[in-house]
């Protein structure tokens, strides 16, 4: 445990409001040490939190949280915030079963007024809080902290464009620029200019100038306004934000407490228009292994604090993500029309490998899933073969574009949906629970789910061979099962599943990687004298009607298993059975899917146990369908 004498005196932000700058500096260093030590125990997002330690400390010092509203975009940088807001005693439960969330969460603390784990929501939410404050006649302040990466999403600009109209009171946006993507800090002069333009004297001069300008003819009035804004924009780089109605302050060094605190205080006093404070920080700041790492130790497993070495487990099977990237490279070597698109997640989706092999055919569009989908549609419309790799849960953000720009036009965009199903420590916000339902609802869509890494290879080949309509394939986070992958997998016949194990009494029809659990369930059933057929559907759309109707005819019960929410594969199968009259002869059907709740973080195996989708649960559901006492059907 690190030595933290000053932090030990701070349980809530009110305890540090009287600190001077020297104490705030010391407190920030102790918070940084505590963050590093905690994440070394739990794993999680490290680099982003280290980059905002001083900013977090300064914000809680300047603003009266939780009365003043502080909203973090994404929330993966909020560990220092949690340490300072009454949760230090639980910080080593981060991302653990029953522990603190790795993101902001309303049900966890009054200091988390708005939950987030996806990017670019903070300004819209903050504007909502500001408008609610105005409606109620209250005077508290509202602050949103958003990273420069999140500013690549259109939603952030939609909110900023609306801000001047939606509130006539105080609203502050902190632009946390940790990638030098907008402007570098320029030392003392930068801090001086930021202090100058945020100060009361300058504000008074501006107000006087505006009052004088109001008496000028409109052309002169407009010219005077533009002259002042553009003059300041030339110095500070804030013209874009001024055009959106924000008063721009910055850039300032986000690790320089002596300038950061007074500038925040001055900016907080501006109440006649929204303010954007541009703060430049260093991701991974203050921890050498993070500062020297290419990704600044963005996301880590447990690690040694001294060396920074992570305790990564060794698997005999490749991850599904790596299989995707590797297989796509194989095809791209043969077909120059294949291009790949990701939305700020090259390593997360495996497209970092593709980008190394084909940098000119790889497009990272930033946190802009809507744009990614329509960009892919444009590529497809002009004869290219775009593969759009987006996490299932992030593709939700681009669904209108999937419908309007891809599906209606029957464009052959291929959607690689990583993180399908439950994802463990990232919890409900990142669980790929809904894509089977929302993609399967679209006319013409070909929707596949891989049961293992060899199946994934085949589905990649299948999607690349489809040139007259969109297709999608889903696969989970984590490692494969260790099966052999062909040198170059052949495409599957569209809409055709496969029988994996023949039986006589019951049929288990699996979609996705619950196939292994379905086979184990068949073994448990065999021990009870129940013979089970196990089939891999492969396709959620189009369904293999011949296979499903055969299973219905030849078995007393049919059990569907999927790693998705209700209204997905099981619902599609039930509709087919009803349309074809296959239910009229007394067929017993059970659809096993994720429960109708947002499941909290836990180990994936535990989460699937909670969902009733492990082998024991599949066997028990099968026996229940047969009218057999199921309590002794499963292992203790």
C-alpha positions as CSV (number, residue, x, y, z in Angstrom):
1,X,0.0,0.0,0.0
2,X,1.4,3.5,-0.8
3,X,2.1,6.1,1.8
4,X,-0.8,8.6,1.6
5,X,-0.9,10.8,4.7
6,X,-2.8,13.7,3.1
7,X,-5.2,11.5,1.2
8,X,-6.0,9.7,4.4
9,X,-7.6,12.9,5.7
10,X,-9.9,13.2,2.6
11,X,-13.0,11.0,2.5
12,X,-15.1,13.4,0.4
13,X,-14.3,16.5,-1.7
14,X,-15.5,18.9,1.0
15,X,-12.4,17.8,3.0
16,X,-10.0,19.3,0.4
17,X,-11.8,22.5,-0.4
18,X,-9.6,24.5,2.0
19,X,-6.3,23.1,0.7
20,X,-3.7,25.4,-0.8
21,X,-1.9,24.7,-4.0
22,X,1.0,22.9,-2.3
23,X,-1.5,20.6,-0.6
24,X,-3.4,20.0,-3.8
25,X,-0.2,19.0,-5.5
26,X,0.6,16.5,-2.8
27,X,-2.9,15.2,-2.8
28,X,-2.8,14.6,-6.5
29,X,0.5,12.6,-6.2
30,X,-1.0,10.5,-3.5
31,X,-4.2,9.8,-5.5
32,X,-2.0,8.8,-8.4
33,X,-0.1,6.3,-6.3
34,X,-3.3,4.9,-4.9
35,X,-4.8,4.6,-8.4
36,X,-1.7,2.7,-9.6
37,X,-1.7,0.4,-6.6
38,X,-5.5,-0.3,-6.9
39,X,-5.4,-1.1,-10.6
40,X,-2.4,-3.4,-10.1
41,X,-4.7,-5.5,-7.9
42,X,-7.9,-5.4,-10.0
43,X,-6.8,-4.6,-13.6
44,X,-8.8,-2.1,-15.6
45,X,-8.3,1.2,-17.3
46,X,-5.1,2.8,-16.1
47,X,-3.6,5.4,-18.5
48,X,-6.6,7.6,-18.9
49,X,-7.1,7.9,-15.1
50,X,-3.5,8.8,-14.5
51,X,-3.8,11.6,-17.1
52,X,-6.6,13.3,-15.2
53,X,-5.4,13.1,-11.6
54,X,-4.6,16.8,-11.3
55,X,-7.7,17.8,-13.2
56,X,-9.9,15.6,-11.0
57,X,-8.3,17.0,-7.8
58,X,-8.7,20.6,-9.1
59,X,-12.3,20.1,-10.2
60,X,-13.4,18.7,-6.8
61,X,-11.5,21.5,-5.1
62,X,-13.1,24.3,-7.2
63,X,-16.7,23.0,-7.5
64,X,-19.1,22.0,-4.8
65,X,-19.8,18.5,-5.9
66,X,-22.2,16.7,-5.6
67,X,-24.4,19.9,-5.5
68,X,-22.4,21.0,-8.6
69,X,-22.8,18.4,-11.3
70,X,-19.6,16.8,-12.7
71,X,-20.1,14.4,-15.6
72,X,-17.3,12.3,-17.0
73,X,-17.4,11.2,-20.6
74,X,-17.0,7.4,-21.1
75,X,-16.1,7.1,-17.4
76,X,-13.0,4.9,-17.8
77,X,-10.9,7.7,-16.4
78,X,-12.9,8.0,-13.2
79,X,-10.9,5.9,-10.7
80,X,-9.2,9.0,-9.2
81,X,-12.7,10.6,-9.0
82,X,-14.0,7.5,-7.1
83,X,-11.1,7.6,-4.7
84,X,-11.9,11.2,-3.8
85,X,-15.7,10.7,-3.5
86,X,-16.1,8.3,-0.6
87,X,-15.2,5.1,-2.4
88,X,-11.6,4.7,-1.6
89,X,-12.3,1.9,0.9
90,X,-13.8,-0.1,-2.0
91,X,-11.4,0.9,-4.8
92,X,-9.8,-2.5,-4.9
93,X,-13.1,-4.0,-5.8
94,X,-13.1,-2.3,-9.2
95,X,-14.6,-4.4,-11.9
96,X,-14.9,-7.4,-9.5
97,X,-18.1,-9.3,-8.7
98,X,-20.3,-7.1,-6.4
99,X,-17.6,-4.3,-6.5
100,X,-17.3,-0.9,-7.9
101,X,-18.0,-0.4,-11.6
102,X,-15.2,0.5,-13.9
103,X,-17.2,3.4,-15.1
104,X,-19.5,6.1,-13.6
105,X,-22.7,4.6,-12.3
106,X,-25.7,6.5,-10.9
107,X,-26.7,3.8,-8.5
108,X,-23.2,3.7,-7.0
109,X,-22.8,7.2,-5.7
110,X,-24.4,10.7,-5.7
111,X,-21.1,11.9,-7.1
112,X,-21.9,10.0,-10.3
113,X,-24.9,12.0,-11.5
114,X,-24.8,10.4,-14.9
115,X,-23.6,6.9,-15.9
116,X,-21.5,6.3,-19.0
117,X,-19.2,3.8,-20.6
118,X,-19.8,4.8,-24.2
119,X,-18.2,8.0,-25.6
120,X,-19.5,11.4,-26.4
121,X,-22.6,11.5,-24.2
122,X,-21.3,14.0,-21.5
123,X,-22.1,17.3,-23.2
124,X,-25.7,16.3,-24.0
125,X,-26.3,15.1,-20.5
126,X,-24.7,18.1,-19.0
127,X,-26.9,20.4,-21.1
128,X,-29.9,18.4,-19.8
129,X,-28.8,19.1,-16.2
130,X,-28.2,22.7,-17.0
131,X,-31.6,23.1,-18.6
132,X,-33.3,21.3,-15.6
133,X,-31.5,23.7,-13.2
134,X,-32.7,26.7,-15.2
135,X,-36.3,25.4,-15.2
136,X,-36.2,24.9,-11.4
137,X,-34.6,28.3,-10.8
138,X,-31.5,26.8,-9.1
139,X,-27.9,28.2,-9.2
140,X,-25.7,25.1,-9.1
141,X,-22.9,24.7,-11.7
142,X,-22.7,22.0,-14.4
143,X,-19.4,20.6,-15.8
144,X,-18.8,18.0,-18.4
145,X,-15.3,16.5,-19.0
146,X,-14.8,15.0,-22.5
147,X,-11.7,13.7,-24.2
148,X,-10.4,14.8,-27.5
149,X,-11.1,11.3,-28.9
150,X,-14.7,11.6,-27.9
151,X,-14.9,14.9,-29.8
152,X,-14.7,12.9,-33.0
153,X,-18.3,11.8,-32.5
154,X,-21.0,14.0,-34.0
155,X,-23.2,13.8,-30.9
156,X,-20.7,16.1,-29.0
157,X,-21.1,18.8,-31.7
158,X,-24.9,18.3,-31.8
159,X,-24.9,19.1,-28.1
160,X,-22.6,22.1,-28.4
161,X,-24.6,23.5,-31.2
162,X,-27.7,23.4,-29.0
163,X,-26.1,24.6,-25.8
164,X,-26.5,28.4,-26.3
165,X,-30.2,27.9,-27.0
166,X,-31.0,25.3,-24.3
167,X,-29.5,27.2,-21.3
168,X,-29.0,30.8,-20.5
169,X,-26.9,30.0,-17.4
170,X,-23.5,28.5,-16.5
171,X,-22.3,25.4,-18.4
172,X,-18.6,24.4,-18.6
173,X,-17.1,21.8,-20.9
174,X,-13.6,20.6,-20.1
175,X,-11.9,19.4,-23.3
176,X,-9.3,16.9,-22.0
177,X,-6.8,16.8,-24.8
178,X,-4.5,13.9,-24.0
179,X,-3.3,13.1,-27.5
180,X,-2.0,16.4,-28.7
181,X,-4.7,16.1,-31.3
182,X,-5.9,19.8,-31.2
183,X,-3.1,21.9,-29.9
184,X,0.0,21.4,-27.7
185,X,0.4,23.4,-24.5
186,X,2.7,26.3,-24.9
187,X,4.0,26.7,-21.4
188,X,3.8,29.9,-19.4
189,X,2.4,32.0,-22.3
190,X,-0.5,29.5,-22.8
191,X,-1.4,29.7,-19.1
192,X,-1.1,33.5,-19.1
193,X,-3.4,33.9,-22.1
194,X,-5.9,31.4,-20.7
195,X,-5.9,33.3,-17.4
196,X,-6.3,36.6,-19.2
197,X,-9.3,35.6,-21.3
198,X,-11.1,33.9,-18.4
199,X,-10.5,36.8,-16.0
200,X,-13.0,39.3,-14.8
201,X,-11.3,42.4,-16.2
202,X,-11.3,40.9,-19.7
203,X,-14.9,39.9,-19.3
204,X,-15.9,43.4,-18.2
205,X,-14.1,44.8,-21.3
206,X,-16.0,42.4,-23.5
207,X,-19.3,43.3,-21.9
208,X,-18.6,47.0,-22.4
209,X,-17.6,46.4,-26.0
210,X,-20.8,44.5,-26.6
211,X,-22.9,47.2,-25.0
212,X,-21.3,49.8,-27.3
213,X,-21.6,47.6,-30.3
214,X,-25.3,47.2,-29.7
215,X,-25.8,50.8,-30.7
216,X,-23.9,50.4,-34.0
217,X,-25.6,49.5,-37.3
218,X,-26.0,45.7,-37.7
219,X,-23.1,45.3,-40.2
220,X,-20.7,47.1,-37.9
221,X,-22.1,45.2,-34.8
222,X,-21.5,41.9,-36.5
223,X,-18.1,42.9,-37.7
224,X,-17.0,44.0,-34.2
225,X,-18.2,40.7,-32.7
226,X,-16.3,38.7,-35.3
227,X,-13.2,40.7,-35.0
228,X,-13.0,40.1,-31.2
229,X,-13.7,36.4,-31.5
230,X,-11.3,35.8,-34.4
231,X,-8.5,37.8,-32.8
232,X,-8.7,35.7,-29.7
233,X,-9.1,32.5,-31.8
234,X,-5.9,33.3,-33.7
235,X,-4.1,33.3,-30.3
236,X,-5.8,30.5,-28.6
237,X,-7.2,28.2,-31.3
238,X,-10.8,28.5,-30.2
239,X,-12.5,29.7,-33.3
240,X,-14.4,26.5,-33.9
241,X,-15.9,26.4,-30.4
242,X,-16.7,30.1,-30.6
243,X,-18.7,29.4,-33.8
244,X,-20.7,26.8,-31.8
245,X,-21.5,29.4,-29.2
246,X,-18.9,28.6,-26.5
247,X,-16.4,30.9,-24.9
248,X,-13.0,29.3,-25.4
249,X,-10.3,29.2,-22.7
250,X,-7.0,27.5,-23.3
251,X,-5.0,25.5,-24.0
252,X,-3.7,25.1,-20.5
253,X,-1.4,22.4,-18.9
254,X,-3.7,20.0,-17.1
255,X,-0.9,19.0,-14.8
256,X,0.1,22.5,-13.7
257,X,-2.0,22.9,-10.5
258,X,-0.8,26.5,-9.9
259,X,-2.4,27.7,-13.2
260,X,-5.2,25.1,-13.5
261,X,-7.0,25.9,-10.2
262,X,-7.2,29.7,-10.7
263,X,-8.2,29.4,-14.3
264,X,-11.0,26.9,-13.4
265,X,-12.2,29.3,-10.8
266,X,-12.3,32.2,-13.3
267,X,-14.0,30.1,-15.9
268,X,-16.6,28.9,-13.4
269,X,-17.6,32.5,-12.8
270,X,-18.6,33.0,-16.5
271,X,-22.4,32.6,-16.6
272,X,-23.6,34.5,-19.6
273,X,-22.6,31.8,-22.1
274,X,-21.2,28.2,-22.2
275,X,-17.5,27.9,-21.6
276,X,-15.1,25.4,-23.1
277,X,-11.8,25.0,-21.1
278,X,-9.2,23.3,-23.2
279,X,-6.9,21.3,-20.9
280,X,-3.9,19.4,-22.3
281,X,-2.9,16.3,-20.3
282,X,-0.6,13.3,-20.7
283,X,-2.2,9.9,-20.7
284,X,-0.3,7.6,-18.2
285,X,1.2,10.7,-16.5
286,X,3.4,10.0,-13.5
287,X,3.9,6.2,-14.0
288,X,7.0,5.4,-16.1
289,X,5.7,2.0,-17.5
290,X,2.5,3.8,-18.7
291,X,4.4,6.8,-20.1
292,X,6.7,4.5,-22.2
293,X,3.9,2.2,-23.4
294,X,2.5,2.7,-26.9
295,X,-1.0,2.6,-25.6
296,X,-0.1,4.3,-22.3
297,X,-1.4,1.2,-20.5
298,X,-4.9,2.1,-21.5
299,X,-6.4,-1.2,-20.3
300,X,-4.5,-3.7,-18.2
301,X,-4.8,-6.9,-16.2
302,X,-3.2,-7.3,-12.8
303,X,0.4,-6.1,-12.9
304,X,3.5,-5.5,-10.8
305,X,3.7,-1.9,-9.7
306,X,7.5,-1.7,-9.8
307,X,8.1,-3.2,-13.3
308,X,4.7,-2.6,-14.9
309,X,4.7,-6.2,-16.1
310,X,1.2,-7.6,-16.5
311,X,0.2,-11.0,-15.3
312,X,-1.3,-12.2,-18.6
313,X,-2.4,-15.8,-18.8
314,X,-1.1,-18.0,-21.6
315,X,-3.7,-19.7,-23.8
316,X,-3.3,-22.6,-26.2
317,X,-5.9,-21.1,-28.5
318,X,-5.9,-17.7,-30.2
319,X,-8.5,-15.1,-29.3
320,X,-11.4,-14.7,-31.6
321,X,-10.3,-11.1,-32.2
322,X,-6.9,-12.2,-33.4
323,X,-8.5,-14.9,-35.6
324,X,-10.6,-12.3,-37.3
325,X,-7.6,-10.0,-38.0
326,X,-5.5,-12.9,-39.2
327,X,-8.1,-14.4,-41.5
328,X,-9.0,-11.1,-43.0
329,X,-5.4,-10.6,-44.0
330,X,-5.4,-13.9,-45.8
331,X,-8.2,-12.8,-48.0
332,X,-6.9,-9.3,-48.5
333,X,-3.7,-10.8,-50.0
334,X,-5.8,-12.4,-52.7
335,X,-8.4,-9.7,-53.2
336,X,-7.2,-6.1,-53.4
337,X,-10.8,-4.7,-53.1
338,X,-11.1,-5.7,-49.4
339,X,-10.8,-2.7,-47.1
340,X,-11.3,-2.6,-43.3
341,X,-13.0,0.1,-41.2
342,X,-12.9,0.6,-37.4
343,X,-14.2,3.3,-35.1
344,X,-11.2,4.1,-32.9
345,X,-10.7,0.4,-31.9
346,X,-8.0,-1.0,-34.1
347,X,-6.4,-3.2,-31.5
348,X,-9.8,-4.1,-29.8
349,X,-11.1,-5.4,-33.1
350,X,-8.0,-7.0,-34.4
351,X,-7.6,-4.5,-37.2
352,X,-4.3,-3.4,-35.9
353,X,-2.9,-6.5,-37.5
354,X,-4.7,-5.8,-40.8
355,X,-3.4,-2.2,-40.6
356,X,0.2,-3.3,-40.3
357,X,-0.2,-5.5,-43.4
358,X,-2.4,-3.1,-45.4
359,X,-2.1,0.4,-44.0
360,X,-3.5,2.0,-47.1
361,X,-6.6,-0.2,-47.0
362,X,-7.3,0.4,-43.3
363,X,-9.6,3.3,-42.1
364,X,-9.9,4.3,-38.5
365,X,-12.7,6.9,-38.5
366,X,-12.5,7.7,-34.8
367,X,-15.4,7.4,-32.3
368,X,-17.9,7.8,-35.1
369,X,-19.9,4.6,-35.6
370,X,-22.6,6.3,-37.6
371,X,-20.0,7.7,-40.0
372,X,-18.2,4.3,-40.1
373,X,-21.3,2.5,-41.3
374,X,-22.2,5.1,-44.0
375,X,-18.6,5.4,-45.1
376,X,-18.6,1.6,-45.6
377,X,-21.8,1.9,-47.5
378,X,-20.2,4.4,-49.9
379,X,-17.2,2.1,-50.4
380,X,-19.5,-0.8,-51.1
381,X,-21.6,1.2,-53.6
382,X,-18.5,1.9,-55.6
383,X,-17.4,-1.7,-55.9
384,X,-15.1,-2.2,-52.9
385,X,-15.5,-4.9,-50.3
386,X,-15.7,-3.1,-46.9
387,X,-15.5,-5.0,-43.7
388,X,-16.8,-2.8,-40.8
389,X,-15.4,-4.1,-37.5
390,X,-17.3,-2.7,-34.6
391,X,-18.1,-4.1,-31.1
392,X,-21.7,-5.3,-31.0
393,X,-22.5,-2.8,-28.3
394,X,-21.0,0.1,-30.2
395,X,-22.8,-0.9,-33.5
396,X,-26.0,0.0,-31.6
397,X,-24.9,3.7,-32.1
398,X,-24.9,3.2,-35.9
399,X,-28.1,1.3,-36.3
400,X,-30.0,3.9,-38.2
401,X,-27.2,3.9,-40.8
402,X,-27.3,0.1,-41.0
403,X,-31.0,0.3,-41.8
404,X,-31.1,3.4,-44.0
405,X,-27.8,3.5,-45.7
406,X,-26.9,-0.2,-46.0
407,X,-29.9,-2.6,-45.7
408,X,-32.5,-0.7,-47.7
409,X,-30.0,-0.3,-50.5
410,X,-28.9,-3.9,-50.3
411,X,-25.2,-2.9,-50.2
412,X,-22.7,-5.6,-49.4
413,X,-21.2,-4.2,-46.3
414,X,-19.7,-6.9,-44.0
415,X,-20.2,-6.3,-40.2
416,X,-17.7,-8.0,-37.9
417,X,-19.4,-7.8,-34.5
418,X,-16.8,-8.4,-31.8
419,X,-17.7,-8.8,-28.1
420,X,-20.9,-10.6,-28.8
421,X,-22.6,-12.0,-25.7
422,X,-21.4,-11.2,-22.2
423,X,-18.1,-9.6,-21.6
424,X,-17.2,-10.0,-17.9
425,X,-15.7,-7.1,-16.0
426,X,-16.9,-4.4,-18.5
427,X,-20.5,-5.3,-17.4
428,X,-23.8,-4.3,-19.0
429,X,-22.6,-1.3,-21.0
430,X,-20.3,-3.4,-23.1
431,X,-22.4,-6.6,-23.3
432,X,-23.3,-7.5,-26.9
433,X,-26.8,-8.7,-26.0
434,X,-29.0,-7.2,-28.7
435,X,-27.4,-7.5,-32.1
436,X,-29.2,-10.8,-33.0
437,X,-32.5,-9.1,-32.6
438,X,-31.7,-5.8,-34.3
439,X,-29.7,-7.1,-37.2
440,X,-31.9,-10.2,-37.7
441,X,-34.9,-7.9,-38.1
442,X,-33.6,-6.4,-41.3
443,X,-34.8,-7.7,-44.6
444,X,-32.0,-9.2,-46.7
445,X,-29.5,-9.3,-43.9
446,X,-27.3,-12.5,-43.6
447,X,-26.6,-13.0,-39.9
448,X,-24.1,-15.6,-38.6
449,X,-22.7,-16.5,-35.2
450,X,-19.4,-18.5,-34.8
451,X,-19.3,-21.5,-32.6
452,X,-15.5,-21.7,-32.6
453,X,-12.6,-20.1,-34.3
454,X,-12.8,-22.4,-37.4
455,X,-16.4,-21.4,-37.8
456,X,-15.4,-17.8,-37.6
457,X,-12.9,-18.3,-40.4
458,X,-15.6,-19.8,-42.5
459,X,-18.0,-17.0,-41.8
460,X,-15.4,-14.4,-42.8
461,X,-15.1,-16.2,-46.2
462,X,-18.9,-16.4,-46.5
463,X,-19.4,-12.7,-45.9
464,X,-16.7,-11.8,-48.4
465,X,-18.4,-13.9,-51.0
466,X,-21.7,-12.2,-50.6
467,X,-21.9,-9.3,-53.1
468,X,-25.6,-8.5,-53.3
469,X,-26.7,-7.7,-49.7
470,X,-25.3,-6.9,-46.3
471,X,-24.0,-9.6,-43.9
472,X,-22.8,-9.8,-40.3
473,X,-21.1,-12.3,-38.2
474,X,-20.8,-12.2,-34.4
475,X,-18.1,-13.6,-32.1
476,X,-17.3,-13.2,-28.4
477,X,-14.5,-11.7,-26.4
478,X,-11.8,-14.1,-25.3
479,X,-10.0,-17.2,-26.6
480,X,-11.3,-19.9,-29.0
481,X,-11.6,-23.5,-28.1
482,X,-8.5,-24.7,-29.8
483,X,-9.8,-26.3,-33.0
484,X,-7.7,-26.3,-36.1
485,X,-8.3,-23.5,-38.6
486,X,-8.1,-24.3,-42.3
487,X,-5.4,-22.6,-44.4
488,X,-8.1,-20.7,-46.2
489,X,-11.6,-21.5,-45.0
490,X,-14.2,-22.1,-47.7
491,X,-17.5,-20.2,-47.6
492,X,-20.6,-21.8,-46.1
493,X,-23.8,-22.4,-48.0
494,X,-25.9,-19.5,-46.9
495,X,-28.7,-20.5,-44.5
496,X,-27.4,-24.0,-43.8
497,X,-26.6,-25.3,-40.3
498,X,-25.0,-28.6,-39.3
499,X,-25.6,-31.5,-37.1
500,X,-22.8,-32.0,-34.6
501,X,-24.1,-34.9,-32.6
502,X,-27.0,-37.3,-33.5
503,X,-29.6,-38.3,-31.0
504,X,-33.2,-39.4,-30.8
505,X,-35.2,-37.9,-28.0
506,X,-34.5,-34.2,-27.8
507,X,-32.7,-31.6,-30.0
508,X,-30.5,-28.8,-28.8
509,X,-30.1,-26.1,-31.4
510,X,-27.3,-23.7,-30.6
511,X,-26.3,-20.4,-32.2
512,X,-22.8,-19.2,-31.3
513,X,-20.2,-20.4,-28.8
514,X,-22.7,-22.0,-26.4
515,X,-22.2,-25.0,-28.7
516,X,-19.5,-26.5,-26.4
517,X,-21.9,-26.1,-23.4
518,X,-24.7,-27.7,-25.5
519,X,-22.4,-30.8,-26.2
520,X,-21.7,-31.0,-22.4
521,X,-25.4,-30.8,-21.7
522,X,-25.9,-33.7,-24.1
523,X,-23.4,-35.8,-22.1
524,X,-25.4,-34.9,-18.9
525,X,-28.6,-36.0,-20.5
526,X,-27.1,-39.2,-21.8
527,X,-26.2,-40.0,-18.2
528,X,-29.9,-39.8,-17.5
529,X,-30.8,-42.0,-20.4
530,X,-31.9,-39.1,-22.6
531,X,-30.5,-39.1,-26.2
532,X,-29.9,-35.7,-27.6
533,X,-29.2,-34.3,-31.0
534,X,-26.9,-31.2,-31.0
535,X,-27.0,-28.9,-34.0
536,X,-25.1,-25.7,-34.8
537,X,-27.5,-23.3,-36.5
538,X,-24.7,-21.1,-37.9
539,X,-27.2,-18.7,-39.3
540,X,-29.8,-16.6,-37.4
541,X,-30.9,-15.3,-40.8
542,X,-31.8,-16.8,-43.1
543,X,-32.7,-19.7,-40.9
544,X,-32.1,-23.3,-42.0
545,X,-35.8,-24.1,-42.2
546,X,-35.1,-27.7,-43.4
547,X,-32.9,-28.5,-40.5
548,X,-35.2,-26.9,-37.9
549,X,-38.3,-28.6,-39.2
550,X,-36.5,-31.9,-39.3
551,X,-35.4,-31.5,-35.7
552,X,-39.0,-30.6,-34.8
553,X,-40.4,-33.7,-36.6
554,X,-37.9,-36.2,-35.2
555,X,-37.7,-35.2,-31.6
556,X,-40.0,-34.8,-28.7
557,X,-38.5,-31.5,-27.6
558,X,-36.5,-28.7,-29.2
559,X,-34.2,-26.4,-27.1
560,X,-32.7,-23.3,-28.7
561,X,-29.6,-21.7,-27.1
562,X,-28.1,-18.3,-27.8
563,X,-25.9,-15.6,-26.3
564,X,-28.4,-12.8,-26.9
565,X,-31.4,-11.1,-25.5
566,X,-35.0,-12.3,-25.9
567,X,-36.5,-11.5,-29.3
568,X,-33.5,-13.0,-31.1
569,X,-32.7,-16.4,-32.5
570,X,-35.2,-18.3,-30.3
571,X,-38.0,-16.0,-31.4
572,X,-37.1,-16.4,-35.0
573,X,-37.2,-20.2,-34.6
574,X,-40.6,-20.1,-32.8
575,X,-42.0,-17.9,-35.6
576,X,-40.9,-20.4,-38.2
577,X,-42.3,-23.4,-36.3
578,X,-45.6,-21.6,-35.9
579,X,-45.8,-20.6,-39.5
580,X,-45.1,-24.2,-40.6
581,X,-47.5,-25.8,-38.1
582,X,-44.7,-27.6,-36.4
583,X,-46.1,-26.8,-33.0
584,X,-49.5,-28.3,-33.7
585,X,-48.4,-31.9,-33.0
586,X,-47.3,-31.2,-29.4
587,X,-43.6,-30.3,-29.9
588,X,-42.1,-29.1,-26.6
589,X,-40.0,-26.0,-27.1
590,X,-37.8,-24.0,-24.8
591,X,-35.8,-20.9,-25.8
592,X,-32.8,-20.2,-23.7
593,X,-31.4,-16.7,-24.0
594,X,-30.0,-14.0,-21.8
595,X,-32.3,-12.9,-19.0
596,X,-34.4,-9.7,-19.3
597,X,-32.1,-7.7,-17.1
598,X,-28.8,-5.8,-17.5
599,X,-26.3,-8.1,-15.8
600,X,-23.6,-6.6,-13.6
601,X,-19.9,-7.4,-14.0
602,X,-18.6,-10.8,-13.1
603,X,-16.4,-13.5,-14.6
604,X,-18.0,-14.6,-17.9
605,X,-18.6,-18.2,-16.6
606,X,-20.4,-16.8,-13.6
607,X,-22.4,-14.5,-15.8
608,X,-23.5,-17.3,-18.0
609,X,-24.4,-19.3,-15.0
610,X,-26.6,-16.5,-13.8
611,X,-28.1,-16.4,-17.2
612,X,-28.9,-20.1,-17.1
613,X,-26.8,-20.8,-20.2
614,X,-24.2,-23.3,-19.0
615,X,-24.4,-27.0,-19.6
616,X,-26.2,-27.8,-16.4
617,X,-28.9,-25.3,-17.1
618,X,-29.4,-26.5,-20.7
619,X,-29.7,-30.1,-19.5
620,X,-32.2,-29.0,-16.7
621,X,-34.3,-27.0,-19.2
622,X,-34.4,-30.0,-21.5
623,X,-35.6,-32.4,-18.8
624,X,-38.2,-29.9,-17.6
625,X,-39.5,-29.7,-21.1
626,X,-39.8,-33.5,-21.1
627,X,-41.7,-33.3,-17.7
628,X,-38.8,-35.0,-15.9
629,X,-37.7,-33.9,-12.4
630,X,-34.7,-31.7,-13.1
631,X,-33.3,-31.1,-9.7
632,X,-31.1,-34.2,-9.9
633,X,-30.3,-33.8,-13.5
634,X,-27.3,-31.6,-13.0
635,X,-24.1,-31.8,-11.2
636,X,-24.0,-30.4,-7.7
